[in-house]
């Protein structure tokens, strides 16, 4: 067996250029599968890290049931329905009043899109209406100036706090604090600029929002509904217990399928699920190139068998059995594919290092093992037909072949 | 009795025609014999070589090697039999290209599952025997035709077969190299090796001790070799008959 192995290795080495060309398909196939899955996996890890940065004691109350069984979006209520005004300000008050032992604080949020203008600079922006305790619940401090206050909210003052990206877009080098930003038809005084935070659940980054006091937003922007409550569980409280308690309070006013109380893990699961599908999808698309690579191997091996007909005949005349010849060609195909796989893997690894600065790509051990396994199987599968052809050649015909 | 061929026939079916490549061939070959097989092209001498060397199975008849009936052996059994009992020398040398002389000679031992060190030792010994002890690592492309055929002879001898089949061993060589090879075959036969050689050159045939002439798939002459002239006469009469037939 080892000897047949060596014979196969020699056959590969004897014709290096052809062997390399044969491998090319597998190199590209394995390379793209590993590189693309590494991008997918890197993305998942990146999202995980982002969530970890947001804190683990945060609970969200959202309308409808966007997180159906199994973790995907869908469920009985569609996304559009779920934006109907279901959540009310009073519910948050109820939650905070009834669950003092488990919930530390809570903030409500409404999101709107409108035009904003400063000087000649006019743009569409995302507006997040909230209350002053957003600062503590989301742990987001003002880098310049300060957050609007509780009384700003109650009095519906026309003040705003800007995310750092928005601030830079409108004001550039100018310090925005004290300046006026026009949103819709009214003018708002900038009281603070937030520190950089990133994230944003697939929507715009938190850094891109313009923050308004909720009451001001309701008054000025014709917004009715609340997008979510964000609650902060008390330290040392089991997050599941807190979720149960919040649900109990809300069930007094709402039906079971009108709202969902989730924590980070549920959100994370959903997003991981999507990214997982994304990764599989990317891998699947690039797997097509792997199949093409396998066909390439089959092609060249068939040519090679024809070309080496005399050699095969001679080997058979000298005592090689059909199964020995079969094994030799199968090993040759599998090795070609495997070496191609290894080269592809190295290229993918280098590629992932190269894009690391733009994109969080990550080559996992799983991807490496899969690459090895798949390329060997591809070689064996597509090498079977040529190997069979070689094994079934008659020694007389083969020796006579010119 | 080393090789016993009894009523052997080999028929090929091409379309509706049955071609009798061999018909009712009977031969008994003792150990140490040196046969020259002659005959015009299409006479069946090549087919005889294939059947007698276990490369092909006869359509009917019996083949016994060392008393064993090997007629019904399957492909795997015949592979093993060829590996152990038969040595081949081809007109085209049939060496593996880009492979060293040593590895070429060791090839039959590879399939006999001999260990690597033993293979190398025996292959080296054989190459020394054919006078190529200093060319072990040369590839066929780096060797002359005569040297290549000597490598092939070393390969035919390496697993100590009981019969050597040679198909026009000097056919592709210049007369000097051809003579070297012939002298070598004579020497091997003197050492006791049984050789069956197919040739169409009376000059080559005279190194053998027994002459078999094939015609239309049958043995028409089986005699002791005397001189080149007699061989020429015998083959000429066969050839002229063939030519006459064709003219008709």
Interface residues (C-beta under 8 A of the other chain):
Chain A: X3 X7 X10 X14 X310 X311 X314 X315 X316 X317 X318 X319 X320 X321 X322 X323 X324 X395 X396 X399
Chain B: X50 X55 X56 X75 X76 X79 X80 X82 X83 X84 X88 X90 X94 X96 X97 X98 X99 X107 X108 X110 X111 X112 X113 X116 X155
